[in-house]
């Protein structure tokens, strides 16, 4: 008879996505709808994490917009890039 995995093992399996993030680049690891506006969790290539709002600066970029599944960032040269949440 096959063994049924525990609930915590199922949660861990679904929460772990191998190679979902490029660890050598800036990534979005979470988006939060908070009472004070949308918030994003950014992870730097060094592994540092910053919680940011629109208008904040982190890791050398300015947060210009936070959507349901992406963050728009502008660098010091005025170039805009979008970062999306990893897809499951």
N, C-alpha and C positions, 0 to 999 in steps of 0.2 A: 504494500500500500504506500502511495506517495505521501511524503510529509508535507503538511500545510504550513507555509511560512507564517511567522507571527505578524501582527499588525505593524509593529515597529520596523520589521524587516521589509515589509511592503512599502512603507512610507520612505524608508531610506533608499530603496531601489528606485522609486519614482522621483525622488529629490536629487538623485545623482545622475548627471548626464556627462558621460565621458567626453572629453575634448569639446565641451560646449563653449568654453572661453579660450581666446587666444591669450595666453598668459604673458606674452611679451608686448601687449598693447593695452591701451585704455579700453575698459569695457563697462557696460551697464550691468549690474548684478541684481538690481531691484528697483521697482517704482512703487511709490506709496501715495495714496490719496489721503492727505492729512488735513486737519482743520485749518491749518495756515497755508494751504495750497499744495500743489503737487511737489513731491520730493523724490529725488533719485539717489540711488546708491551707486557710486562709481568706484571701480577698482583700477588702480594704476598698474603699470607694468612691473612695479616693485612690490606689489601686493598690498599697498596701502589702500584703505577704503575711506571715502568721504561721502557724507550725506549733504546734498546740495539742493537749493531751490533755484528758480529762475532768477537770474541776476548775480548769482554767486560765481566766484572763480575757484577753480581747483585744478591742480596738476597742470597749470599753465594754459588753461582754456576757460572761457566764459560761457556759462550756461544760458542759452538764449530761449529755449523752450523745452517743456517736458510734456510729452503726449502719453497716450495709453500704453504704448509699447516701444517708445523711442525717446531719445534725448537729442536735442540740437545743440551743438557746441560751436563756438567761434574762437579761433586762435588769435594770437597777437598780430597776425598779418591780415586779418579780416576774412580768412577762409572758414567756411562753415562745413561741418561734417555732422552726419547723424549716426548715432549708435543705437542699435536695437537690442532688446532683451534676447537672450538665447531662446530658441524655440525647442519645445519638447518633442 
